[in-house]
C-alpha cells in the first residue's frame, strides 16, 4: 500500500517518482503547466497567485500523498516568486548605507540574513524596520527605502532567507516570520528608544509586520511606537481568491496562510494603513477590512491613482504627515479613527 508518510520525507523530484502512476502523471502535468509559458502572466509574475486554484484542485483530486511534498513546494515557489540577482532599476547603494550580515545560532550552516542600515542625517531621528514583499530583494526596494529616508527616518531593511544575499532554503511563512524577529533584535540595538521605532511592511511584508506587531503587543510596555502597512491583504487565500475570481475554498487549502485579518485586532499600537486605489494586484478593500478590524488609534490613507508600488510617491506630503501623526498618536489607543484620502491626477507605475 502506498504510504503518504514515505512520500512526505522525499525531495519534490523523488516524491513524484514514488507516486502511483495515475498520481504521477497528473502532478507532472501540473508542474509542466506551472513552469510553462503561462508563468509569464502579468499578475503571476508579480505575486504568483493565479495558479493557486489549479494547485488546490490538484490537491483535492490527487489527495494528501501528492500535496504533502510536491504541491506545497510549488505553492511556496509561486508565493515568493524570487527574482535572482539585482533589480534592473538598481543603480547602487547610497554611500551612507551600511551593509551587514546576521548569522544566529538557530540558522543552518551557510544561512544568513543580509541587511542594510541607512541612518538618518540627524542622530535622534526615528527609525523604521522595513519588511518587503515577494519577488524582489532589497535592490528592488531601494527606491521606497530612499523615500522613507528622505522623510527623515533611519531605515533598517533585511532580505528574508532565500532573497538576495540572504542565503537559505526556499522561504516559507514560518521562516519569514522568524527572520523578521531576528531583524527586530538588531533594530532594537540600532534604535534604543521605543518611542522612535516604527514597523513597516509592504504587500506580503505587511502580513509579516502584522505578525511581528501582534507578538510585540504582548509586552508591557509595547516596545514599538507604531505600525505601517501598505498595499497588503487580509490573508493570502483571500488575495488569491479575489485575483483568480474563483469560488474554490482557497483560504482553507493553502499551507501558507498569512492570516492578517485574524491577527490585526491583537496589535495594540498606533496604526497607519496605506493603499493605492488603482492597485491592480491587491484590492484596496482588503486594507479597508484590516482597518475596520484594527484597534484604535488608526488611520487609513487611500491614494487615488496609485498602484501597488507607488502610493508613497503619489501621496506626496500626505504620506509624511500621516507618519508624523502616527508618531504623535497616544498610547494606549484613544485617538478616533481617521480616514484620509489624498487627491492626485497622475497615474502610477506598477
N, C-alpha and C positions, 0 to 999 in steps of 0.2 A: 504493500500500500504506500502511495506517495505521501510523504510527511512534510507539512509546512515548516516545521521547526528546522528540518535539514536544509531547506531552501533559504531560509532567512539568514543562515550563517554564511552563505556564499557571497562572493562578489556578484554584481549585476550580470556580467557576461557569463560566469559559471552558472548562476541561477537559471538563466534562460535555457541552457543546455540540459539541466536536470529536470526541467518541467515535462509533464506529459506532452505527447506530440500535439494534441489539439491546442493546449495552452501555449506551447512554444511557438506555434505558427501564428497565433493571434498577437502575442507580445512582440514577436519580431516585426510583424506588420505594423503594429502601433509605433514601435521605435523608428521604423523607416519613415512613417508619417511625421513623427515628431522631429526628425532630423532632416527632412526633405525641404523642398522649396517653400512650403507653406510657412516655415520658420521665419521667413523674411517679412511676414505680415507686419504692418506698422505697429500695432499695439503689442504683439508678441515680442517684437524686438526691443520694446521698452520695458514691459513688465512681465512678459511671459505668462499671461493668464488665459489666453484664448483657447488653449488646448486642455485646460483643466476639465471641462465637461467630458472630453474624449477619454481622459485618464480615468475619471470617475466611472464612466460607462464600462471601461475595461475591467475595473476592479469588481463591479457588480457582475459582469459576465463570467469572468475567469475565476474570481474568488480570492481568498486570502493567500494561497500559495504564490500566486503571481504578484499580488500587490505588495507583499511584505518586503521584497528586495528591489525588484526592477522598477516598479512604478513609483515607489517612494523616492528612489534615487533620481528618476527622471523628473518627478514633481519638484524636487529641490533645485535641479538644474533650471527648470522653467521659472521657478520663483525668483532666483537670484540672478540668472542670465548674465554671468560675469563676463565683461569685456576685458581681454588681456591687454597689457601694455598701457600706454598713456592715451588720454583723450586727444582727439585731433585738434581741439582748440587750446590745448595746454601749451603755454609758452615759457614755462619755468617758474620757479618759486621766487617770491619777493625775498630780498636779502634778509629781512628781519625774521623770516620763518625759521624755526629751529626744528630739525627732524630728530626723531628718537625711535627707539625700539623697546618694547616691553616683553620680557620672557618670564612669565610667572612659573612657579614650580609645578602648577597644575597642568601646564601645557605639555604636549608630547615633544619628543626630541625634534628639533628643526622648526618648531612652530614659534611664531612671534606676532605681536601687534605692532604695526608701524603707524606712526602718527606725526602730526605737525602741531607745534605750539607757535601761534602768531600773536606775540604780545602787543598790546595797545601802546600808543605813544605815551600815555600817562600811566604811571605805576599803580595808581589807585583805581584804575578803571574796572568796571565789572567784566566778568568773563563768561563765555558760552562754551558748553560741551556740545559739539556738533556731531550728530549721528546721521549718516547719509542713507539713501535708499538703495535700490537694486541697480544692477548693470554696471554703473560707472564707479571707479575707485576715486581716491582723493583728487587725482589730476582732473577729473571731470567735475569736481565740486569747487574748485578754487575760485571761480567767479562769484559764487554765493558767499564763500568764506571771506573774500575780499570786501564784499558789500557789508557784511557784518562788522568787519574790522574798520571800515570807513565810518561806520556809525559810532565808533568809539569803544568797541569791545575787544578784549583779548579773546582769541578763539583756540580751543583745543579740539582737533579733529583726528579721528582714527579710521583706518580701514579695518573691517572685520577680517578674521582669518579667511584666506582664500581670495581676497581682493588685493590688488596692487602688490605692494611689498610686504604685506602681512601673509606669511606662509602658513598653510594649514590645509585641512581637508575641505571638501565641499561644504559650504556653510549650511546651517540648519537654524530653525527658530531658537533652539536651546543654545547653540554656540554664539549667536549674535547677542543674545541676552547676556551671556557670560562675558563676552568681550566688552559690552557697554559697562558692566560693573567694574571690570579691570581698569577701563579708561577713567571711570569715576574716581577710583583711588588715586590715580595720578592727578586728576583735576583738582581734588581737594588740596593737594600739596601746592600746586601752581597758583590756586586762588584760595587762600586760607579763610577768607571772610564769607560765611554762608549767605550774608545779605547781598553779596555781589556775584552769586552763582546762578546761572540760568542753564536749563537743559533745552536743546533744540533738536527736533527731528523732522526730516523731510521725507515725504512719501512713506515707504516702509520703515524708514528711520523714525517716523512719528510713532509707529507701534512700539519700536524698541525704546523710545524715550518715555512713552506712557508706562510701559512695564517697569522701567527704572524708577520713574517718579512715584509710582504706586508703592514700590518697595521702600523708597526713602521716606515716604509719608508715614511709615510706621514708627519712625524715630521721633523722639522728643528732645529738643525741638527739631523740626524738619530742617535738614542741613542744606537746603537749596531755596533760592528766592522765588523761582517761578519756572514754568514750562511753556515752551513754544512748539506747536505742531503745525506743519504746513503741508498742504496737498496730500493729506493722509486719509485713511479709510477706517470704517468701523471694525471690519475683520477682513482677512484675506478672502474668505469664502464669499462674503458679500460683494467684494470688489470683482471677483471672478464671475459671479452670477450676473452682476449688472452689465459688465462689458460683453460677456458672451451671450447675453439675452436668452438665458436658459431657465427652465423650470426644475432642472435637476437639483437635488439637495446637496450642492457642492460644499456648503459650510460644514456639514457633518461628515463628509468623506475625506477631506484633506487632512494630512498629517501635520502640515504647517498651518497653524490656526491664526496666530496674531490677532487674538480677540480683544481689540482695544475697547470695544463698547462694553465689555464685561469688567474692565479694569478702571475706566476713567473716573467712576464715582469714588474710587479709593485714592484718588490724587487730591491731597489736601495742601495745595499751594496755588498762588495766582496763576491763571491760565490764559494764554493767547492762542486762538485758533485762526489760522490764515488759509484762505483757499481762493484760487482764481475761478471766476465764474465761467470762463471758457476752457476749463480743464477737460480735455478730451479723453483722458485715461482714468481718472478717479473723479466720479461725480461730486460736485460741491455739496450735495445733500448729506454725504457721509460726515463732512465736517460739521454741518448743522446738527446732525444727530448726536455727534460726540459732544458738541457744545451744550445741547439741551440736557444731556445725561450727566454733565460735569458739575462739580461743586462750585460755589462762589469763592472768591471773585473770579470772573471770567469775562473775556471779551472776544467777539467774533469779527474778524476783519475780512470782508469779502471784496475781491478786487475785480471789477468788470474788465473784460478784455484780456485778463491774464490767463495763461495756460498752466500746464502742470509745473513748469520750471521757472517762471518769471514773475511770480506775484511780488517778490521783494523789489524787483526792478520797477514794475509798473505802479506799485503803491506809492513810491516816492517818499515824501515826508511823512505820510500817514503811517508807514511801517516803523520808522524811527520813533515817532510819537507814541505808537502803541507799545513799543518796547520800554519806553520811559515810564509810561503809566503802569506797566507790569511791575517794574522795579519799585514803584511808589505805592503799589496796592498793599492794603493792610493784611496782616496775618494774625489771627485766623480769619477765615473768609467772612467778610461782612459787606463787601462792596457790591452794589447792584450790578446785575449783568448788563453788558453794553454790546450792542451790535453796531459796527461801523462799516460803512460802505464807501470806498474811495472811487470817484469817477475818473475815467480816462477814456480817451477816444482811440488810443493806439491798440493795435493787435500785437500779440506777443509771439515769441518763438516757442517751439515745442521742446 
